[in-house]
């Protein structure tokens, strides 16, 4: 249906699942890029590391809330796997990827962190695991009601990893 020969398809993708994973990684990177661009617009107002991470997560959650079809597409892959796969794709004009941006935010925080990769892993998995049912089915509560609890937990994770 795409108008390309099977051989051409297999030059770019291993199989049909590979194209799905690449689409999910692309859309996830796009969501993070948009959130990061919004953070840059608010940089003077949002200077603390915790608040920057919460802002980024809030932007991602808001985007997924507005687009439940996208949430359903990436739901089983929304988490560490997608984050790790998206690490290498540049998302800004300086050709930085998500990992570079995360490390930049860490270095600008004025704090040292124990196991920063573990910290972001825990945060991503917490957000991914908490938001799906809340956004799509309002369970155990609406995402608006859940956000204060989620953000408090994220702050506790960050503080626990500060040296």
Secondary structure, DSSP 8 states (H G I E B T S, - for coil): --S--HHHHHHH-SSHHHHHHHHHHHHHHHHHHHHHHHHHHTTTT--SHHHHHHHHHHHHHHHHHH-HHHHHHHGGGTTHHHHHHHTTS--STT---HHHHHHHHHHHTT--BSSHHHHHHHHHHHHHHHHHHHHHH--SS-HHHHHHHHHHHHHHHHHHHB-
